[in-house]
């Protein structure tokens, strides 16, 4: 019985570790995207900010110049 409990605890430890790693990775990704959006919003008269992964652009955050109504928009797209 003790051996069975030992293997069950090892299995649950592995599952919890995977869940925690996935959560941390997701939070880091959200934080990086929020930073890029904030950087693109701070551009004065339009422009773009790119995020690179492994030397290749992964995301492009582009700020368009003000439309006639005076609103500014942030357009994000995944670089292909």
C-alpha positions as CSV (number, residue, x, y, z in Angstrom):
1,X,0.0,0.0,0.0
2,X,2.8,2.4,0.8
3,X,4.5,1.7,-2.5
4,X,1.2,2.6,-4.3
5,X,0.9,5.8,-2.4
6,X,4.5,6.7,-3.3
7,X,3.9,6.3,-7.0
8,X,0.6,8.2,-6.8
9,X,2.4,11.1,-5.1
10,X,5.1,11.1,-7.7
11,X,2.5,11.2,-10.5
12,X,0.5,14.0,-8.9
13,X,3.8,16.0,-8.3
14,X,4.5,15.8,-12.0
15,X,1.1,17.0,-13.0
16,X,1.2,19.9,-10.6
17,X,4.6,20.9,-11.9
18,X,3.3,20.9,-15.5
19,X,0.3,23.0,-14.5
20,X,2.5,25.6,-12.7
21,X,4.9,25.8,-15.6
22,X,2.1,26.4,-18.0
23,X,0.6,29.1,-15.8
24,X,3.9,30.9,-15.4
25,X,4.5,30.8,-19.2
26,X,1.1,32.2,-19.9
27,X,1.5,35.0,-17.4
28,X,4.9,35.9,-18.9
29,X,3.4,36.0,-22.4
30,X,0.6,38.3,-21.3
31,X,3.0,40.6,-19.5
32,X,5.3,40.8,-22.6
33,X,2.3,41.6,-24.9
34,X,1.1,44.3,-22.4
35,X,4.5,45.8,-22.4
36,X,4.6,45.9,-26.2
37,X,1.2,47.5,-26.4
38,X,2.2,50.1,-23.9
39,X,5.4,50.8,-25.9
40,X,3.4,51.1,-29.1
41,X,0.9,53.5,-27.5
42,X,3.7,55.7,-26.3
43,X,4.9,56.3,-29.9
44,X,4.1,60.0,-30.6
45,X,2.8,60.0,-34.2
46,X,2.2,56.5,-35.2
47,X,4.8,53.8,-35.7
48,X,5.5,50.2,-34.9
49,X,7.1,48.0,-32.3
50,X,8.1,44.4,-33.0
51,X,8.7,41.5,-30.7
52,X,11.3,39.0,-31.7
53,X,11.5,35.3,-30.8
54,X,14.6,33.3,-31.7
55,X,15.7,36.1,-34.1
56,X,12.5,36.3,-36.0
57,X,9.7,38.8,-35.6
58,X,6.8,37.1,-33.7
59,X,4.4,40.0,-33.2
60,X,4.1,43.5,-34.7
61,X,2.3,46.2,-32.7
62,X,1.4,49.1,-35.0
63,X,0.0,52.4,-33.9
64,X,-1.9,54.2,-36.7
65,X,-2.0,58.0,-36.8
66,X,-5.2,59.6,-35.4
67,X,-8.3,59.1,-37.5
68,X,-10.6,62.1,-38.2
69,X,-12.4,61.5,-34.9
70,X,-9.1,61.9,-33.0
71,X,-9.0,58.4,-31.7
72,X,-5.8,56.3,-31.9
73,X,-5.8,52.6,-32.5
74,X,-3.4,49.8,-31.8
75,X,-3.4,47.0,-34.3
76,X,-1.7,43.8,-33.3
77,X,-1.0,40.9,-35.6
78,X,1.1,37.8,-35.5
79,X,3.9,38.0,-38.0
80,X,3.8,35.1,-40.4
